[in-house]
Amino acid sequence: TELAKVEKEFEQGTEKAGQSLEKYFAADEGVIIADRMLKALNTIETGGSLRAALKIMGDTLATTPPNVGQFVVDARGLMIQKLGAFGGNPTEGERRAAEQLVPRIENTKGLNQAIITSYKQEMERRNALSFCIISPLASTTN
């Protein structure tokens, strides 16, 4: 019937709007994380195995500065996001590929900055795209 068709279209539209809203908030959070990582990168030293060893030693002695710790936590979060793109059971090769796309203490500051900036731009594009999808839906409810 016509009513059933309209109800189905409404249900599909509502589902699509919900998915777009989730993507919008996830991308918005991604921009916040990228900004936090760029800010931390201005105050910490990265690059080489010595920096990585100092980080491990700081963890062992419970003396890792908070900004370094937050940088590492945020980088791990990005790694999880990147691995999610490969599905539920990524291969070792996919894991290594994803690892190259996230900032690390071992990377030079310039490389980390380039990786984070690229990630931030990706999140800003996703944010804008999701906003374009949800904004017409939001204006029809007012």
PLY file of the C-alpha trace (Angstrom):
ply
format ascii 1.0
element vertex 142
property float x
property float y
property float z
element edge 141
property int vertex1
property int vertex2
end_header
0.00 0.00 0.00
0.98 3.63 -0.34
1.16 4.12 3.44
3.52 1.15 3.85
5.75 2.57 1.09
5.92 5.98 2.76
6.63 4.39 6.15
9.48 2.34 4.63
10.99 5.43 2.96
10.74 7.32 6.25
12.42 4.46 8.10
15.24 4.31 5.55
15.71 8.09 5.72
15.81 8.02 9.50
18.40 5.23 9.45
20.56 7.11 6.93
20.35 10.29 8.99
21.41 8.38 12.11
24.41 6.89 10.32
25.42 10.30 8.98
25.12 11.81 12.43
27.38 9.10 13.88
29.93 9.73 11.12
29.73 13.48 11.74
30.43 13.10 15.47
33.23 10.57 14.83
34.88 12.93 12.33
34.44 15.86 14.70
36.16 13.84 17.44
38.93 12.99 14.95
39.60 16.70 14.37
39.79 17.27 18.13
42.24 14.37 18.54
44.40 15.63 15.66
44.52 19.13 17.18
45.49 17.66 20.56
48.25 15.57 18.94
49.62 18.55 16.99
49.68 20.59 20.20
51.50 17.78 22.04
53.94 17.40 19.15
55.02 21.01 19.71
56.06 20.19 23.27
57.59 16.70 22.98
60.61 15.30 21.22
60.16 12.48 18.72
62.44 10.67 16.33
64.71 7.66 16.57
65.13 4.68 18.82
66.57 6.78 21.66
63.24 8.62 22.04
61.39 5.30 22.02
63.77 3.89 24.65
63.33 6.97 26.82
59.55 6.54 26.53
59.80 2.89 27.62
62.08 3.85 30.50
59.69 6.62 31.53
56.80 4.14 31.49
58.80 1.70 33.61
59.69 4.36 36.17
56.23 5.98 35.99
57.81 9.27 34.89
56.42 9.60 31.36
55.22 13.21 30.95
51.43 13.46 30.51
51.70 15.05 27.05
53.88 12.17 25.81
51.50 9.64 27.29
48.48 11.34 25.71
50.27 11.45 22.35
50.87 7.69 22.51
47.28 6.98 23.61
45.89 9.09 20.77
48.23 7.39 18.28
46.99 3.98 19.44
43.42 5.16 18.94
44.27 6.17 15.37
45.89 2.77 14.84
42.68 1.05 15.90
40.71 3.23 13.46
43.10 2.42 10.63
42.95 -1.32 11.42
39.15 -1.13 11.42
39.29 -0.21 7.74
40.72 -3.68 7.05
37.79 -5.50 8.66
37.53 -7.70 11.70
40.67 -9.79 11.23
43.48 -7.82 9.55
46.52 -9.68 8.27
50.04 -8.99 9.53
50.76 -7.09 6.31
47.66 -4.92 6.78
48.70 -4.27 10.38
52.16 -3.15 9.25
50.61 -0.92 6.57
48.28 0.69 9.12
51.20 1.20 11.50
52.94 3.33 8.88
49.90 5.63 8.74
49.91 6.64 12.39
52.24 8.93 14.36
54.82 7.27 16.59
57.49 8.38 19.05
60.09 6.77 16.73
59.08 8.98 13.78
60.67 12.35 13.18
58.67 15.36 14.26
58.17 16.38 10.62
56.83 12.96 9.63
54.50 12.87 12.63
53.25 16.36 11.80
52.58 15.34 8.18
50.71 12.19 9.27
48.59 14.05 11.82
47.84 16.93 9.43
46.77 14.47 6.74
44.52 12.67 9.23
43.02 15.98 10.37
42.26 17.00 6.78
40.60 13.61 6.18
38.43 14.08 9.28
37.52 17.63 8.24
36.42 16.35 4.80
34.34 13.59 6.40
32.88 16.09 8.83
31.89 18.46 6.01
30.38 15.63 3.94
28.36 14.31 6.87
27.21 17.84 7.69
25.99 18.29 4.11
23.95 15.11 4.46
22.43 15.88 7.86
21.87 19.64 7.56
18.94 19.36 5.10
17.37 16.77 7.41
17.80 19.06 10.40
16.27 22.05 8.59
13.14 20.09 7.70
12.47 19.32 11.36
12.40 22.99 12.40
0 1
1 2
2 3
3 4
4 5
5 6
6 7
7 8
8 9
9 10
10 11
11 12
12 13
13 14
14 15
15 16
16 17
17 18
18 19
19 20
20 21
21 22
22 23
23 24
24 25
25 26
26 27
27 28
28 29
29 30
30 31
31 32
32 33
33 34
34 35
35 36
36 37
37 38
38 39
39 40
40 41
41 42
42 43
43 44
44 45
45 46
46 47
47 48
48 49
49 50
50 51
51 52
52 53
53 54
54 55
55 56
56 57
57 58
58 59
59 60
60 61
61 62
62 63
63 64
64 65
65 66
66 67
67 68
68 69
69 70
70 71
71 72
72 73
73 74
74 75
75 76
76 77
77 78
78 79
79 80
80 81
81 82
82 83
83 84
84 85
85 86
86 87
87 88
88 89
89 90
90 91
91 92
92 93
93 94
94 95
95 96
96 97
97 98
98 99
99 100
100 101
101 102
102 103
103 104
104 105
105 106
106 107
107 108
108 109
109 110
110 111
111 112
112 113
113 114
114 115
115 116
116 117
117 118
118 119
119 120
120 121
121 122
122 123
123 124
124 125
125 126
126 127
127 128
128 129
129 130
130 131
131 132
132 133
133 134
134 135
135 136
136 137
137 138
138 139
139 140
140 141
